[in-house]
Amino acid sequence: MLLKLPGVSAKKVNGLDAYYVSDKMFACINGNGIGLRLPAAMAIELHFSRANVGPFQPSGLAASREWIQIDRADATEYAQDLELFETSREFVKTGRAR
């Protein structure tokens, strides 16, 4: 699904599938979830407003204010998060929220 977004490419980083735009990572598959980089205020809001959102901490790394992880039991349900994926892609591509 992420590779269908304009300008997105995929690479393996430390054994994880990562997704890039303009050579910058905006999403990464970790365990049963997908990590996304978003503006810090949006990431904080999602932490408190959605039960399936938590900190993105691949391999036990420290959490970042701009990274969240969305966990869904069924991978097809990530289609519901397409707007967040687009926001993340645009944020990383331009360095700001759209």
Buried (B, 14 or more C-beta within 10 A) or exposed (E): BBEEBEEBEEEEEEEBBBBBBEEEBBBBBBEEBBBBBBBEEBBBBBBEEEEEBBBBBBEEEEBBEBBBBBEBEEEEEBEEBEEBBEBBBBBBBEEEEE
